[in-house]
Amino acid sequence: MDYVSALVPPVVMAVFFIGLIVTIVKSQGGANKAKEDAFVDATLARADSARQASGDTGV
């Protein structure tokens, strides 16, 4: 029975990892893509304007 207890943790982690990958793949694109892209663009624009306001050239 030691082999069962040795195999359970990797199998459980593999199942959760596969579920995570499936969730990530399913959430790509679709109806939320434009909303997510807009959020990222707004965040980048805010960071860029804050950098320019502080006089940092980023180099």
Contacts in CASP RR format, 6 or more apart in sequence:
PFRMAT RR
TARGET T0000
AUTHOR 0000-0000-0000
METHOD contacts of the structure
MODEL  1
MDYVSALVPPVVMAVFFIGLIVTIVKSQGGANKAKEDAFVDATLARADSA
RQASGDTGV
51 58 0 8 1.000
END
